[in-house]
Amino acid sequence: MNTVNEKNLILTRAKSAVLSRDFVTAARLYKQMLKKDPSNVDYLKELGSIYVKAGEDAKAIPYYEQIITFYPHYVEAMNSLGAIYRRLKRYEDSINILQKALDEDRQTGSVNYNLGFTYKEMGNYDDAIEAFEIVITENPSDVLAYNHIGKIYFAKKDYAKAISSYKKGLQVDQNHPILNYNLAVCYDEAKMYPEAIRCYEAALKAKPGWVDAIRDFSTLLITCQRTKEASELVHHSIELYPNDSQLLCLLGRIYLSQFDYDSAIKTYKKAAVFAGNDIRVLTGLAEALEKGEKPQEALDSVIKAMELEPDNKDLKKQYIHTLLSAEEYEAAGINVKELEGEPEGAKDLEVLDLGEQYSICVNDEEKAQEYSDKIVKINKHYKNHILEAAGRYAQIGNNEMAEKKAKEFVAREIRNPAGYNMLGKIYTSTGDLQNAIDSYDKSRSFRKPNILADKQIKKLTEQMNKLQNPEQPPVIEEEKVEEQVVEEAPAVEENEEAEPQEEEDFDFNQLGGNVPMQEALVEDEDEFFENLDNLEDLEDVEEAEEEEPEEPEKPMPVTFDGEALPVAEGGGGNSEAASEDPDDFDFGQFDKKDYSDPEYDNSLFGNDSEDYGAGSPVQEQPVSQQPMANPEPAYQEPQNPEPTYREPEYPPQYQKPDPYAEEMQKRLQDAMMQSSRFAMDTAMEAQKLAHQLADEQEVL
């Protein structure tokens, strides 16, 4: 193989190694070629670039310096060297080499870009802005230069100029994710929340699944009490990145803001599977466990976090708070004194707050008041210590002081749901259930969802119902329906005679047998009500009526004194009622009655009868004891009776050979059929009324 082919082969292998990020092999191959050609600028640049890509900036410096030695005016090498010096915090060397590159008056845009970065990291914001403005002057479409100017103004807390710079960049590229994200952060810091939300949405639309944007956007939504939207956003992101502990921690934080401590605990525990030594996971889990009234487990979690970062001051504060909840008062007191002894510890509001809580737990009222006075003197707007004091008083059973502190907090923080939750907890412990319910209801009016308030209201309502109705379930829809119906058609009280109606009821005993009413209607009452689900029997009856040759026109049923019997609306037919879904109405909800009892009353729902005729709006009258004018003697059953109807079959003693008796029997059958249809219609109407009243009750 000749020298040229060998050189090309090695060069090809070196470039392939760079593409595959095999930087060790690539560097070895380029060094092999550089030995044969030490002044080759391309080999020197590639070696310098390889070490930069591998994150070994210091090893790249000799190669760029060698280029400048061979070619003193090589601006590209100077610019690369200036960036390396900046990353290594060698700011003066970076500025010197970049200024030398500017003197060459070539590629000034990229050189000023690096110079602006260096000045920015040094904190020399004015020089940095000047450098980036030169970049924009040379290239007005350089959106990242606008972005860097905006970030510098943001660092200076000049939000108006920062917003202006970001907007100028978005005029070049309105969908640029970084510009939209940084503008959203700026709006958020300036408390311009609607604009911030719009920009976060634009950033995530351009770059879906961007964890930093999701985290900050969700935090903003929680601040705006839009926790439901925050939860949906994070849940969707977790579907994309199910093992991302940062997203799981964020979801746990959302659950905490919704007072959903059980879900928060589960979420943080899941995050611990992927990042068990992450401080955010451990501290979040400890907070969720403590608020979920599991202080010992919370203490275990925060102790593990303390082992990882023993000098973390915020972690020490959480440790003391958890010790107090776990009633480890001695250890808590020692740690409070340690924090107070640190520089500025005696002026730290959170440390003083913990001191007040500790004093309450050990019943040192004088010391607690002393801490409280110090807090007010330093910052009278700090209110959290009032709520914490209420919780500690409740913890030691001093409900009077707990209620006083909780009321003081809600008076000053009227829209903070945590204060009302605390009041609800205190009222619950004192047995004041109604005030507890009212407090939790107030809490959820300011934060939805509010899982703690929802659960407590449900639990307390059930307790109140049990106290008020110890022998009855709290809510029974059937009872409500019955009360409404009784108002319209009151049932006859026991041993009370019903008011006489215009028509006189037929005395069934005069037919020759003292047969109870339900037996006179059907042989088997259970079979009758089973047939409500099947229309075939009624259809057979109707067909039989249509096939009657003797009567071309069916007469209206009448009583024996000539009065017309009541007919159900819609012509007395049962087709409309039968077309209703029979499963919707449960006949089993009515208690069975003994119809043979002479005191039995058949009014609408007063007896809850399951048998035929129950639910009729026309009250049953006492059976007349007066005999008929011409009572017929009892008769014998014919050998082969021909019943008028196939279903239902009536007792044989009702079948009389006498024409007058046959006419009476036919009229009776017609009346029974009409009454059956009427009962069905009434039952269906009762069902509809029950559903209607239940719906109205739900609305109320």
C-alpha positions as CSV (number, residue, x, y, z in Angstrom):
1,M,0.0,0.0,0.0
2,N,1.4,3.4,-1.0
3,T,1.8,6.3,1.5
4,V,-1.1,8.3,0.1
5,N,-3.6,5.4,0.4
6,E,-2.3,4.6,3.9
7,K,-2.7,8.3,5.0
8,N,-6.2,8.4,3.6
9,L,-7.2,5.2,5.3
10,I,-5.9,6.4,8.7
11,L,-7.7,9.8,8.2
12,T,-10.9,8.0,7.4
13,R,-10.7,5.8,10.5
14,A,-9.9,8.9,12.6
15,K,-13.0,10.8,11.4
16,S,-15.2,7.7,11.9
17,A,-13.9,7.4,15.5
18,V,-14.8,11.1,16.1
19,L,-18.4,10.5,14.7
20,S,-18.8,7.5,17.0
21,R,-17.4,9.5,19.9
22,D,-14.5,7.1,20.3
23,F,-12.2,10.0,21.2
24,V,-9.3,7.8,22.5
25,T,-9.0,6.1,19.2
26,A,-9.4,9.3,17.2
27,A,-6.7,11.1,19.2
28,R,-4.3,8.2,18.8
29,L,-4.8,8.1,15.0
30,Y,-4.4,11.9,14.6
31,K,-1.3,11.9,16.8
32,Q,0.1,9.1,14.6
33,M,-0.4,11.3,11.5
34,L,0.9,14.4,13.3
35,K,4.2,12.7,13.9
36,K,4.8,12.6,10.2
37,D,3.5,16.2,9.7
38,P,4.0,18.2,12.9
39,S,3.0,21.6,11.4
40,N,-0.3,20.4,9.9
41,V,-2.9,22.9,11.2
42,D,-5.8,20.5,10.4
43,Y,-4.4,17.7,12.6
44,L,-3.7,20.2,15.4
45,K,-7.2,21.7,15.2
46,E,-8.8,18.2,15.2
47,L,-6.8,17.1,18.2
48,G,-7.7,20.3,20.1
49,S,-11.4,19.8,19.2
50,I,-11.3,16.1,20.2
51,Y,-10.1,17.0,23.7
52,V,-12.7,19.8,24.0
53,K,-15.5,17.4,23.0
54,A,-14.2,14.8,25.5
55,G,-14.4,17.5,28.3
56,E,-10.6,17.7,28.7
57,D,-10.1,21.4,28.0
58,A,-6.6,21.5,29.6
59,K,-5.3,18.9,27.1
60,A,-6.5,20.9,24.2
61,I,-4.6,24.1,25.0
62,P,-1.1,23.0,23.7
63,Y,-2.5,22.2,20.3
64,Y,-4.2,25.6,19.8
65,E,-1.1,27.3,21.2
66,Q,1.0,25.4,18.7
67,I,-1.2,26.6,15.9
68,I,-0.7,30.2,17.0
69,T,3.0,29.6,17.2
70,F,3.1,28.4,13.6
71,Y,0.5,31.0,12.4
72,P,0.4,34.1,14.8
73,H,-2.6,35.6,13.0
74,Y,-4.9,32.5,13.1
75,V,-8.1,34.1,14.6
76,E,-10.0,30.8,14.8
77,A,-7.4,29.3,17.1
78,M,-7.3,32.4,19.3
79,N,-11.1,32.3,19.6
80,S,-11.1,28.6,20.6
81,L,-8.4,29.2,23.1
82,G,-10.3,32.2,24.6
83,A,-13.4,29.9,25.2
84,I,-11.2,27.3,26.8
85,Y,-9.6,29.8,29.2
86,R,-13.1,31.0,30.2
87,R,-14.3,27.5,31.0
88,L,-11.2,27.0,33.1
89,K,-12.1,30.3,34.9
90,R,-8.9,31.9,33.5
91,Y,-10.8,35.0,32.7
92,E,-7.8,37.4,32.3
93,D,-6.1,35.0,29.8
94,S,-9.4,34.7,28.0
95,I,-9.9,38.4,27.6
96,N,-6.2,39.0,26.5
97,I,-6.3,36.3,23.8
98,L,-9.8,37.5,22.6
99,Q,-8.7,41.1,22.5
100,K,-5.7,40.0,20.4
101,A,-8.1,38.3,18.0
102,L,-10.2,41.4,17.7
103,D,-7.1,43.3,16.7
104,E,-6.9,41.1,13.6
105,D,-10.3,42.7,12.6
106,R,-11.6,39.4,11.3
107,Q,-14.4,37.2,12.5
108,T,-15.3,39.9,15.1
109,G,-18.8,38.5,15.5
110,S,-17.8,35.2,17.0
111,V,-14.9,36.8,18.9
112,N,-17.3,39.3,20.6
113,Y,-19.7,36.5,21.3
114,N,-16.9,34.8,23.4
115,L,-15.8,38.0,24.9
116,G,-19.4,38.8,26.0
117,F,-19.6,35.3,27.6
118,T,-16.4,36.0,29.5
119,Y,-17.5,39.4,30.8
120,K,-20.8,37.9,31.8
121,E,-19.2,35.2,33.9
122,M,-17.0,37.7,35.5
123,G,-20.0,39.8,36.5
124,N,-19.0,42.6,34.3
125,Y,-22.5,43.1,32.9
126,D,-22.1,46.4,31.1
127,D,-19.1,45.2,29.1
128,A,-20.9,42.0,28.3
129,I,-24.0,43.8,27.0
130,E,-21.7,46.0,24.8
131,A,-20.0,42.9,23.3
132,F,-23.4,41.2,22.5
133,E,-24.8,44.4,21.0
134,I,-21.8,44.5,18.6
135,V,-22.7,40.9,17.6
136,I,-26.3,42.0,16.9
137,T,-25.1,45.0,14.9
138,E,-23.1,42.7,12.7
139,N,-25.8,40.1,12.5
140,P,-29.3,41.3,13.5
141,S,-30.8,37.8,13.2
142,D,-28.6,36.4,15.9
143,V,-31.4,35.4,18.3
144,L,-29.0,34.0,21.0
145,A,-27.3,37.3,21.3
146,Y,-30.7,38.8,22.3
147,N,-31.1,35.9,24.7
148,H,-27.8,36.6,26.4
149,I,-28.6,40.3,26.8
150,G,-31.9,39.4,28.3
151,K,-30.3,37.1,30.8
152,I,-27.8,39.8,31.8
153,Y,-30.7,42.2,32.5
154,F,-32.5,39.5,34.3
155,A,-29.5,38.9,36.5
156,K,-29.5,42.7,37.2
157,K,-33.2,42.4,38.1
158,D,-34.0,44.9,35.3
159,Y,-37.0,42.8,34.2
160,A,-38.4,45.5,31.8
161,K,-35.2,45.5,29.7
162,A,-34.9,41.8,29.9
163,I,-38.4,41.3,28.6
164,S,-37.7,43.8,25.8
165,S,-34.6,41.9,24.7
166,Y,-36.3,38.6,24.7
167,K,-39.2,40.0,22.6
168,K,-36.7,41.4,20.0
169,G,-35.2,37.9,19.7
170,L,-38.7,36.4,19.3
171,Q,-39.4,38.8,16.4
172,V,-36.7,36.9,14.6
173,D,-37.9,33.4,15.6
174,Q,-41.2,33.5,17.5
175,N,-41.1,29.7,18.2
176,H,-37.6,29.7,19.7
177,P,-37.9,27.5,22.8
178,I,-35.0,29.0,24.8
179,L,-36.3,32.6,24.2
180,N,-39.8,31.6,25.2
181,Y,-38.7,29.8,28.3
182,N,-36.4,32.6,29.5
183,L,-39.2,35.2,28.8
184,A,-41.6,33.0,30.8
185,V,-39.1,32.9,33.7
186,C,-38.8,36.7,33.6
187,Y,-42.6,37.2,33.5
188,D,-42.9,34.7,36.4
189,E,-40.3,36.6,38.5
190,A,-42.1,39.9,37.7
191,K,-45.4,38.3,38.8
192,M,-46.9,38.7,35.4
193,Y,-48.4,35.3,35.6
194,P,-50.8,35.2,32.6
195,E,-47.9,36.2,30.2
196,A,-45.6,33.7,31.9
197,I,-48.2,30.9,31.4
198,R,-48.5,31.8,27.7
199,C,-44.7,31.7,27.2
200,Y,-44.2,28.4,29.0
201,E,-46.9,26.9,26.8
202,A,-45.1,28.2,23.7
203,A,-41.7,26.8,24.9
204,L,-43.2,23.4,25.6
205,K,-45.0,23.4,22.2
206,A,-41.7,24.0,20.5
207,K,-39.8,21.5,22.7
208,P,-42.2,18.9,24.2
209,G,-40.9,17.1,27.3
210,W,-38.5,19.7,28.3
211,V,-38.1,18.9,32.0
212,D,-36.8,22.3,33.2
213,A,-39.7,24.0,31.5
214,I,-42.2,21.5,32.9
215,R,-40.9,21.9,36.4
216,D,-41.0,25.7,36.3
217,F,-44.4,25.8,34.6
218,S,-45.9,23.4,37.1
219,T,-44.6,25.5,40.0
220,L,-46.2,28.5,38.5
221,L,-49.5,26.7,38.0
222,I,-49.4,25.7,41.7
223,T,-48.7,29.3,42.7
224,C,-51.8,30.3,40.7
225,Q,-53.8,27.6,42.4
226,R,-54.2,25.8,39.2
227,T,-53.0,22.5,40.6
228,K,-55.3,20.4,38.5
229,E,-53.6,21.7,35.3
230,A,-50.2,21.3,36.9
231,S,-51.0,17.7,37.7
232,E,-52.2,16.9,34.2
233,L,-49.0,18.5,32.8
234,V,-46.7,16.4,35.0
235,H,-48.7,13.2,34.5
236,H,-48.4,13.6,30.8
237,S,-44.6,14.2,31.1
238,I,-44.2,11.2,33.3
239,E,-45.9,9.1,30.6
240,L,-43.0,10.1,28.4
241,Y,-40.3,9.8,31.1
242,P,-41.7,7.3,33.7
243,N,-38.3,6.9,35.5
244,D,-37.5,10.6,35.8
245,S,-37.2,11.2,39.6
246,Q,-37.3,14.9,39.1
247,L,-40.7,14.7,37.5
248,L,-41.9,12.4,40.2
249,C,-40.7,14.8,42.9
250,L,-42.6,17.6,41.1
251,L,-45.8,15.4,41.1
252,G,-45.3,14.7,44.8
253,R,-45.1,18.5,45.4
254,I,-48.3,19.0,43.5
255,Y,-50.0,16.3,45.6
256,L,-48.8,18.1,48.8
257,S,-50.3,21.4,47.5
258,Q,-53.6,19.5,47.1
259,F,-53.4,18.2,50.6
260,D,-53.3,14.7,49.1
261,Y,-50.8,13.2,51.5
262,D,-51.4,9.5,50.6
263,S,-50.7,10.1,46.9
264,A,-47.7,12.3,47.7
265,I,-46.2,9.5,49.9
266,K,-46.7,6.9,47.1
267,T,-45.1,9.2,44.5
268,Y,-42.0,10.0,46.5
269,K,-41.5,6.4,47.3
270,K,-41.7,5.6,43.6
271,A,-39.1,8.3,43.0
272,A,-36.9,6.8,45.7
273,V,-36.7,3.6,43.6
274,F,-34.9,5.5,40.9
275,A,-33.0,8.0,43.1
276,G,-32.9,6.8,46.7
277,N,-30.1,9.1,47.7
278,D,-31.5,12.2,46.1
279,I,-32.0,14.9,48.8
280,R,-35.2,16.2,47.1
281,V,-36.7,12.8,47.2
282,L,-35.9,12.1,50.8
283,T,-37.0,15.6,52.1
284,G,-40.1,15.5,50.0
285,L,-41.0,12.0,51.4
286,A,-40.3,13.2,54.9
287,E,-42.6,16.2,54.5
288,A,-45.4,14.0,53.1
289,L,-45.1,11.4,55.8
290,E,-45.1,14.1,58.6
291,K,-48.2,15.8,57.2
292,G,-49.8,12.4,56.7
293,E,-49.3,11.9,60.5
294,K,-46.6,9.3,60.2
295,P,-43.8,11.2,62.1
296,Q,-41.6,8.2,62.9
297,E,-41.3,7.2,59.3
298,A,-40.7,10.9,58.4
299,L,-37.9,11.0,60.9
300,D,-36.2,8.0,59.3
301,S,-36.3,9.7,55.9
302,V,-34.9,13.0,57.1
303,I,-32.2,11.3,59.1
304,K,-31.1,9.5,55.9
305,A,-31.0,12.9,54.1
306,M,-28.9,14.4,57.0
307,E,-26.3,11.6,56.6
308,L,-25.9,12.7,53.0
309,E,-25.7,16.5,53.7
310,P,-25.0,17.1,57.4
311,D,-24.2,20.8,56.9
312,N,-27.4,21.6,54.9
313,K,-29.1,24.3,57.1
314,D,-32.5,23.9,55.5
315,L,-32.2,20.2,56.1
316,K,-31.4,20.9,59.8
317,K,-34.6,23.0,60.1
318,Q,-36.7,20.2,58.6
319,Y,-35.0,17.7,61.0
320,I,-36.0,19.8,64.0
321,H,-39.6,20.2,62.8
322,T,-39.9,16.4,62.3
323,L,-38.4,15.8,65.8
324,L,-41.1,18.0,67.3
325,S,-43.8,16.1,65.4
326,A,-42.3,12.8,66.6
327,E,-42.4,14.2,70.2
328,E,-38.6,14.0,70.4
329,Y,-38.5,17.2,72.4
330,E,-35.1,16.9,74.0
331,A,-33.3,16.4,70.7
332,A,-35.3,19.1,69.1
333,G,-34.3,21.6,71.8
334,I,-30.6,20.8,71.4
335,N,-30.7,21.4,67.7
336,V,-32.7,24.7,68.0
337,K,-30.0,26.0,70.3
338,E,-27.3,25.0,67.8
339,L,-29.0,26.8,65.0
340,E,-29.5,29.9,67.1
341,G,-25.8,29.9,67.9
342,E,-24.8,30.0,64.2
343,P,-24.0,33.4,62.5
344,E,-27.3,35.2,61.9
345,G,-29.2,32.3,63.5
346,A,-30.8,34.6,66.1
347,K,-32.3,36.7,63.3
348,D,-33.4,33.8,61.1
349,L,-37.2,33.8,61.2
350,E,-37.5,30.1,60.6
351,V,-35.1,29.3,63.4
352,L,-37.1,31.6,65.8
353,D,-40.3,29.9,64.5
354,L,-38.9,26.5,65.5
355,G,-37.9,27.9,68.9
356,E,-41.5,29.1,69.5
357,Q,-42.8,25.6,68.5
358,Y,-40.4,23.9,70.8
359,S,-41.4,26.1,73.7
360,I,-45.1,25.4,73.1
361,C,-44.4,21.6,73.1
362,V,-42.6,21.8,76.5
363,N,-45.3,24.1,77.9
364,D,-43.0,27.1,78.3
365,E,-45.5,29.9,77.4
366,E,-43.2,32.7,78.5
367,K,-40.4,31.6,76.1
368,A,-42.9,30.9,73.3
369,Q,-44.2,34.5,73.6
370,E,-40.6,35.8,73.6
371,Y,-39.9,34.0,70.3
372,S,-43.1,35.3,68.8
373,D,-42.3,38.9,69.8
374,K,-38.9,38.6,68.2
375,I,-40.4,37.3,64.9
376,V,-42.9,40.2,64.8
377,K,-40.2,42.7,65.5
378,I,-38.0,41.4,62.7
379,N,-40.8,41.0,60.1
380,K,-44.4,41.6,61.1
381,H,-45.6,40.1,57.7
382,Y,-44.2,36.7,58.6
383,K,-47.4,34.8,59.5
384,N,-46.4,31.1,59.2
385,H,-45.4,30.9,62.9
386,I,-49.0,31.6,63.9
387,L,-50.2,28.5,62.0
388,E,-47.3,26.4,63.3
389,A,-48.2,27.5,66.8
390,A,-51.8,26.4,66.4
391,G,-50.6,23.0,65.2
392,R,-48.3,22.5,68.2
393,Y,-51.0,23.6,70.7
394,A,-53.3,21.0,69.1
395,Q,-50.5,18.4,69.3
396,I,-50.2,18.8,73.1
397,G,-54.0,18.9,73.6
398,N,-54.4,22.6,74.3
399,N,-57.4,23.1,72.0
400,E,-58.4,26.5,73.3
401,M,-55.1,28.1,72.4
402,A,-54.9,26.0,69.2
403,E,-58.3,27.5,68.1
404,K,-57.2,31.0,69.1
405,K,-54.0,30.8,67.0
406,A,-55.8,29.2,64.0
407,K,-58.5,31.9,64.0
408,E,-55.7,34.6,64.2
409,F,-54.0,33.0,61.2
410,V,-57.2,32.8,59.0
411,A,-58.0,36.4,60.0
412,R,-54.7,37.5,58.5
413,E,-54.5,35.0,55.7
414,I,-58.2,34.8,54.8
415,R,-57.6,32.9,51.5
416,N,-55.1,30.4,52.8
417,P,-56.8,26.9,52.9
418,A,-54.2,25.6,55.4
419,G,-55.7,27.7,58.2
420,Y,-59.2,26.4,57.7
421,N,-57.9,22.8,57.5
422,M,-56.2,23.4,60.9
423,L,-59.5,24.8,62.3
424,G,-61.3,21.7,61.0
425,K,-58.8,19.4,62.7
426,I,-59.2,21.3,66.0
427,Y,-63.0,21.3,65.9
428,T,-62.9,17.6,65.0
429,S,-60.8,16.8,68.1
430,T,-63.2,18.7,70.3
431,G,-66.3,17.0,68.8
432,D,-67.7,20.1,67.2
433,L,-68.5,18.3,64.0
434,Q,-70.6,21.0,62.4
435,N,-68.0,23.7,62.8
436,A,-65.4,21.2,61.6
437,I,-67.4,20.6,58.4
438,D,-67.9,24.3,57.8
439,S,-64.1,24.9,58.2
440,Y,-63.2,22.2,55.8
441,D,-65.8,23.4,53.3
442,K,-64.3,26.9,53.5
443,S,-60.9,25.4,52.9
444,R,-61.9,23.7,49.7
445,S,-63.6,26.8,48.4
446,F,-60.1,28.3,48.2
447,R,-58.2,25.3,46.8
448,K,-59.6,22.7,44.5
449,P,-58.9,19.9,44.5
450,N,-58.5,19.7,48.3
451,I,-58.3,16.0,49.1
452,L,-58.0,16.4,52.8
453,A,-61.1,18.6,53.1
454,D,-63.1,16.3,50.8
455,K,-62.3,13.2,52.9
456,Q,-62.9,14.9,56.2
457,I,-66.2,16.4,55.2
458,K,-67.4,13.0,54.0
459,K,-66.3,11.3,57.2
460,L,-67.7,13.9,59.5
461,T,-71.0,14.0,57.7
462,E,-71.4,10.2,58.1
463,Q,-70.6,10.6,61.8
464,M,-73.3,13.3,62.2
465,N,-75.9,11.2,60.4
466,K,-75.2,8.3,62.7
467,L,-75.6,10.5,65.7
468,Q,-78.9,11.9,64.5
469,N,-80.2,8.6,63.1
470,P,-78.5,5.9,65.2
471,E,-80.8,3.1,63.9
472,Q,-81.1,4.2,60.3
473,P,-78.7,4.6,57.4
474,P,-77.7,8.3,56.8
475,V,-79.4,8.6,53.5
476,I,-82.3,6.4,52.2
477,E,-83.8,7.7,48.9
478,E,-86.9,5.5,49.2
479,E,-87.9,7.2,52.5
480,K,-87.7,10.6,50.9
481,V,-89.9,9.5,48.0
482,E,-92.4,8.0,50.4
483,E,-92.6,11.2,52.4
484,Q,-93.4,13.2,49.3
485,V,-96.0,10.8,48.1
486,V,-97.7,10.6,51.4
487,E,-98.1,14.3,51.4
488,E,-100.1,14.1,48.2
489,A,-102.1,11.0,49.2
490,P,-101.9,10.4,52.9
491,A,-102.1,6.9,54.1
492,V,-104.8,5.8,56.5
493,E,-103.5,5.4,60.0
494,E,-103.8,2.1,61.7
495,N,-107.3,1.4,63.2
496,E,-108.6,4.5,61.4
497,E,-111.4,4.2,59.0
498,A,-110.9,5.5,55.5
499,E,-113.2,8.3,54.2
500,P,-116.0,6.8,52.2
501,Q,-115.8,7.3,48.4
502,E,-118.6,8.1,46.1
503,E,-118.8,4.6,44.7
504,E,-119.4,1.6,47.0
505,D,-116.8,-1.2,47.0
506,F,-117.9,-4.6,45.9
507,D,-118.2,-7.1,48.8
508,F,-116.2,-10.1,47.5
509,N,-117.4,-12.3,50.4
510,Q,-120.9,-12.4,48.8
511,L,-119.6,-14.5,46.0
512,G,-119.6,-17.5,48.3
513,G,-116.1,-17.8,49.7
514,N,-114.1,-15.8,52.1
515,V,-111.1,-15.5,49.8
516,P,-108.4,-12.9,50.3
517,M,-108.2,-10.3,47.7
518,Q,-104.8,-11.3,46.3
519,E,-106.0,-14.9,45.8
520,A,-109.0,-13.6,43.9
521,L,-106.8,-11.9,41.5
522,V,-104.1,-14.5,40.7
523,E,-103.3,-18.0,41.9
524,D,-99.6,-17.1,42.5
525,E,-98.8,-13.5,43.3
526,D,-95.0,-14.1,42.7
527,E,-95.8,-15.4,39.2
528,F,-97.9,-12.3,38.5
529,F,-95.1,-9.9,39.4
530,E,-92.5,-11.9,37.5
531,N,-94.7,-11.5,34.5
532,L,-94.2,-7.7,34.7
533,D,-91.0,-8.3,32.8
534,N,-92.8,-10.2,30.1
535,L,-95.7,-8.7,28.2
536,E,-96.9,-11.9,26.7
537,D,-99.6,-12.6,29.3
538,L,-101.1,-9.2,29.0
539,E,-100.9,-9.4,25.2
540,D,-102.8,-12.7,25.4
541,V,-105.5,-11.1,27.5
542,E,-105.9,-8.2,25.0
543,E,-106.0,-10.7,22.2
544,A,-108.8,-12.6,24.0
545,E,-110.7,-9.4,24.4
546,E,-110.4,-8.6,20.7
547,E,-111.6,-12.2,19.8
548,E,-114.8,-11.9,22.0
549,P,-117.6,-12.6,19.5
550,E,-120.4,-11.6,21.9
551,E,-119.3,-8.0,22.4
552,P,-118.2,-6.0,19.3
553,E,-117.5,-3.0,21.6
554,K,-116.1,-3.5,25.1
555,P,-118.2,-1.7,27.7
556,M,-116.6,0.5,30.3
557,P,-116.2,-1.4,33.6
558,V,-118.7,-0.3,36.2
559,T,-119.5,-1.0,39.8
560,F,-122.7,-2.9,40.7
561,D,-124.5,0.3,41.5
562,G,-123.9,1.7,38.0
563,E,-120.9,3.9,38.8
564,A,-117.9,3.8,36.4
565,L,-114.7,2.3,37.8
566,P,-111.5,4.4,37.6
567,V,-109.5,3.8,34.5
568,A,-105.7,4.5,34.2
569,E,-104.7,7.5,32.1
570,G,-104.2,6.8,28.4
571,G,-107.3,4.6,28.0
572,G,-106.6,2.2,30.8
573,G,-104.2,0.1,28.6
574,N,-101.0,-1.2,30.1
575,S,-98.9,-1.1,26.9
576,E,-97.4,2.3,27.7
577,A,-96.6,1.3,31.3
578,A,-95.2,-2.0,30.2
579,S,-92.9,-0.4,27.7
580,E,-91.0,1.1,30.6
581,D,-87.8,-0.8,31.7
582,P,-89.1,-3.2,34.4
583,D,-85.6,-3.3,35.9
584,D,-85.8,0.3,36.9
585,F,-88.5,-0.3,39.5
586,D,-87.7,-2.7,42.4
587,F,-90.9,-4.2,43.7
588,G,-88.9,-6.0,46.3
589,Q,-88.3,-2.7,48.2
590,F,-91.9,-2.9,49.6
591,D,-92.6,-5.0,52.6
592,K,-95.1,-7.8,52.2
593,K,-98.4,-7.4,54.2
594,D,-101.0,-9.9,55.3
595,Y,-104.0,-8.9,53.2
596,S,-106.2,-11.2,55.3
597,D,-105.7,-8.8,58.2
598,P,-108.9,-6.8,58.5
599,E,-106.9,-3.8,59.6
600,Y,-104.9,-3.8,56.5
601,D,-105.1,-0.6,54.6
602,N,-104.4,-0.4,50.9
603,S,-103.5,3.3,50.5
604,L,-100.7,4.5,48.1
605,F,-97.4,3.9,49.9
606,G,-98.6,3.7,53.5
607,N,-98.4,-0.2,53.4
608,D,-95.5,-0.6,50.9
609,S,-97.4,-3.6,49.5
610,E,-95.8,-5.8,46.9
611,D,-99.1,-7.3,45.9
612,Y,-101.6,-6.4,43.3
613,G,-103.3,-3.1,43.9
614,A,-100.5,-1.5,45.9
615,G,-99.7,2.1,45.0
616,S,-103.2,2.9,43.8
617,P,-104.0,6.6,44.5
618,V,-107.7,5.6,45.2
619,Q,-107.8,4.3,48.8
620,E,-109.4,1.0,49.5
621,Q,-112.7,1.3,51.4
622,P,-113.8,-1.0,54.2
623,V,-115.6,-4.0,52.7
624,S,-119.3,-3.6,52.9
625,Q,-120.9,-6.0,55.4
626,Q,-124.4,-5.5,53.9
627,P,-125.6,-8.5,51.9
628,M,-126.7,-8.2,48.3
629,A,-130.5,-7.9,47.6
630,N,-130.6,-11.3,46.0
631,P,-127.6,-13.3,47.3
632,E,-126.9,-16.4,45.3
633,P,-126.3,-19.7,47.0
634,A,-122.9,-21.3,46.6
635,Y,-122.7,-23.3,43.5
636,Q,-120.8,-26.4,42.3
637,E,-117.9,-26.2,39.8
638,P,-118.9,-27.2,36.2
639,Q,-117.3,-30.3,34.8
640,N,-115.5,-28.5,31.9
641,P,-115.5,-24.8,32.5
642,E,-114.6,-22.5,29.7
643,P,-112.8,-19.5,31.3
644,T,-113.3,-16.2,29.6
645,Y,-109.6,-15.4,29.8
646,R,-106.6,-17.8,29.5
647,E,-104.5,-15.8,32.0
648,P,-104.9,-15.4,34.9
649,E,-107.2,-18.3,36.0
650,Y,-109.6,-17.5,38.7
651,P,-110.7,-19.8,41.6
652,P,-113.4,-22.3,40.5
653,Q,-116.0,-21.0,43.0
654,Y,-116.3,-17.8,41.0
655,Q,-117.5,-19.6,37.9
656,K,-121.4,-19.6,38.1
657,P,-123.7,-21.3,35.7
658,D,-126.3,-18.6,36.3
659,P,-126.3,-15.9,33.5
660,Y,-126.6,-13.2,36.1
661,A,-123.6,-14.6,38.0
662,E,-121.7,-15.0,34.7
663,E,-122.3,-11.3,33.9
664,M,-121.2,-10.3,37.4
665,Q,-118.1,-12.5,37.0
666,K,-117.2,-10.9,33.7
667,R,-117.6,-7.4,35.1
668,L,-115.5,-8.4,38.0
669,Q,-112.8,-9.7,35.7
670,D,-112.9,-6.5,33.7
671,A,-112.6,-4.5,36.9
672,M,-109.7,-6.7,38.1
673,M,-107.9,-6.2,34.8
674,Q,-108.4,-2.5,34.9
675,S,-107.2,-2.4,38.4
676,S,-104.2,-4.4,37.5
677,R,-103.3,-2.1,34.7
678,F,-103.9,0.9,37.0
679,A,-101.6,-0.6,39.6
680,M,-98.9,-1.0,37.1
681,D,-99.3,2.5,35.9
682,T,-99.2,3.8,39.4
683,A,-96.1,1.7,40.2
684,M,-94.3,3.2,37.2
685,E,-95.3,6.7,38.2
686,A,-94.0,6.0,41.7
687,Q,-90.7,4.9,40.1
688,K,-90.5,8.1,38.1
689,L,-91.3,10.2,41.1
690,A,-88.7,8.4,43.1
691,H,-86.0,9.1,40.5
692,Q,-87.1,12.7,40.1
693,L,-86.9,13.3,43.9
694,A,-83.5,11.6,44.1
695,D,-82.2,13.8,41.3
696,E,-83.6,16.9,43.1
697,Q,-82.0,15.8,46.4
698,E,-78.6,15.4,44.6
699,V,-78.9,19.0,43.2
700,L,-79.7,20.3,46.7
